[in-house]
Structure formats: C-alpha cells, structure tokens
Amino acid sequence: MSYTNIGNRFHKKVDVEQFVAEESEEEKALNAKKRAKQEKILLWLIGFAASGTLAVMVAALALLWSEEREPTVKIIDGGIKISGRHGVTIDFTEIADISLMENKISSIGLTMRMHGYGSRNTQKGYFQSNRHGSVLLFTRTNSLPTIHIQRKGKADVFLNFRNNAATRTLYDELKTAFRG
C-alpha cells in the first residue's frame, strides 16, 4: 500500500484502474439495458411514424382516385341520379331545361370553388360562375360537349365525360326521358 502527500496530509493511494474496472462492468450492464430500452422505444416510434405516413398517403391517393373518377349517371323513375362524391338526385319536375353546350366548361366563367374538388383536369362539386351563379359540376376540363341541366330555384348542373360519344348518348337519353 502506498501513500501520497497532498497538502501536508497523507492519503492512501487507491488503485483507480481496478475501481473503475469494477464499476464499469456494473455500469456497462445498466447502460446496455438502458440502450436496449431506448432502441425499442425508438424503433416503435419510427414504426408508428412510418405507419401514420403510409396511412395518410393511402388516404390521399384514395381520395384523389375517387375525385378523378367519372360519376355514374342513371335515369331513374321520374328523374336522374348522379352517383359519387357530391352526387345528387334530380327530379324531372325541378328541371327547367336540358341542353348541350359545345364549349369547354371554362366558358361559363368559373370564378371560385365553393365546396368540391378542382384539378387541372376535373371539377366536381359546387363552384361559383359569373354567368350562372352557384353551379354543380361533374366535368372534365377539356372534354366537349357538356350537358347543362337548368334547375328551377337550384344550382344548375353541368356534366360531361372523357368520352365525347358517351356524353352525347347520355344527353339524348336524358332529353327523351325528360320529354316523355
């Protein structure tokens, strides 16, 4: 055993390496447990964040897909049923006129989307028009022609499909059913 003189006092020299080595083994075990627990928490958080991000992306893509789909239009007893998001059932008694526009939908002077979906290619929902006031659209931006359903006391409805022939066929069927 050896002593060292510190400030006129003698202190027993401690084998520091042995003391640190003994303490390190215990600390290593505790630190390893702490790290393992922290790693589990971190992996759980990363998994949770990745799952949440994936869920949001899938939901956004599903919404975009549903909005870009064309509506299903059926002539029902006494009216028209347009299915899909922002869908509507229109009784023939509330229709003032059905016409076919040979112009793009932009020709009605759309000014603002009120409640609905608008992209470069598609408009669905309620929009404001400087020519018709509030309108309900189920339209493709660059498709011609467009069916215009004027309703009594309600928003006019504009409808077209990617396939121009399908729009014309529906128009003919609507005119026949409306007159009949």
ZILIN-V234453 format. One line per field, one symbol per residue. ss: DSSP state (a for helix, b for strand, c for the rest). A space follows every 10 residues. Layout:
ss=???
This chain:
ss=ccbbbbccbb bbcccaaaaa aaaaaaaaaa aaaaaaaaaa aaaaaaaaaa aaaaaaaaaa aaaaaaaacc cbbbbbccbb bbbccccbbb baaabbbbbb bcccaaaacb bbbbbbbbcc cbbbbbbbbc ccbbbbbbbb cccccbbbbb bccccbbbbc cccaaaaaaa aaaaaaaaac
